[in-house]
């Protein structure tokens, strides 16, 4: 079934509800390697319940609607969809515990042509369930490689943030464990591509790959370490463009450029010398 532009734009993605507690916030932080230095007291509030602060990038896993390109009547070739870009805007620091509602909708579809696929952008607003107050807004762009040429708008996507042409002010290398994807998936992404070697092989990978949002979360961790002293309350937004798959066990080097309240970043797998996230941008609170 071919992609129907107007029907997809009007797709009703069901609202989702989630109650998370301090153990969920700690699990998210540990899955990204926070607390790896038990003597670094700056990281302790992110992994210890005595004075717990949620890691800001945790917003992207809250009240997730599931893999709706597959579960809803979208007409998409969901097997060939890849994660292209990820953004998060924090309207306030995330609480360590909360009851939340996720409201999702498709906001844009761009037809790149029959041989290039379609760009589909959707947003998810996370609201506190009781007050209705917005906590954060997630934007995600997917490249539907098998769904281009459907006759929709063929305009160009907005250009991504630019990486400065100067040496980085900070360089942070983060080593990961071989079982990182198995731990990170406990945050709610149960895609077997990240756990089952047979599924990964069928998808064209030699072994299970790391979640894109895990790599993205590592970039956030590097910025928190280098620029914010692990104080996540300084983060107002974060964006990154995925450029290559990443694997558990790799070392990820994040190059960081600081221009006032704007931070640019790029992430590279050192073992393969491959950029896995590019055009990264973080906005700090004034």
Steps between C-alpha positions, in 0.01 A plus 500: 500500500645835393542791736193727505628849580180651642397185685840474664499864607162443664608175669371476856784373717345400835602694810723310739525512877792411722581511866871493568677492834853561625613150395410577136700824508797320653478215247504746211810672638682173568419370151698793359795448734434777751656412833785306337737688730366428850714779648370773267248673725375713209337190346353370824174703485422328168529144637432527874153547645607720794489814281399366160490709181376353172743499208353751251525268199266255677216705356524307172401168662196631691145396403621348173216401262680190375604434142188647343626474135453125548209476745269758337354508147763730350571340163873532573768245416594501868782245460702753300451798731810641670538762772633820340481785754409546865415812693387576854382829650475515879240746624619441856743259667357149504379376839656178625151353549176591324181389332507616139294498182651486151311663213643413158429628150662505159605855412672469160552262206749573221515292181869464407422295189450133415868416539558708816201436722287730715581707810235471769518725807283450804492665839403375844404742773552374854259649755470452873187289537349685795573864415522472120820706517741430210829338597668451163441465126668227296548529124611202294563475127496163328624415152249261344733362235231301320228764487628778274336601173145506638421841351537705815689827557859480374637806676838484668526432870626779725881507510652347814706698751854575382811363669762777553813489284746521789652257749255382763517657845432163665551137400334228710566128442242263649560125500196272489444139603411218261168453680398867489210444257363222721495742792374803308202310356358477854403867454220379273641433150460123460599485131677161461744664259688613812508159668461205261800425274281313251263797462794738463650280228172498305499880520848513346712542814768260619379531859235688703538876468469765769178698526526835325359666809771336710772652283312830511479470879876444517548825310284672760711341773819633340359853484379481862847390608703752301278809509246468782682320781225235482232756586220399262290799599718708267377315189214667312509294179709246313501387136705255297500338155577127473755421230605137561412203723684462831591181685518413870856476623630785287671814625316817404688826467285812531655822369341807658501865393366772732366835381331662796171322567531289183702178500577305182610136504596205282539134604743253345561128555875483559531130414349547153585869450138566404285800594182361654333832597561828322366856505433480874373805683425568866341819631578597860267689730590864550 
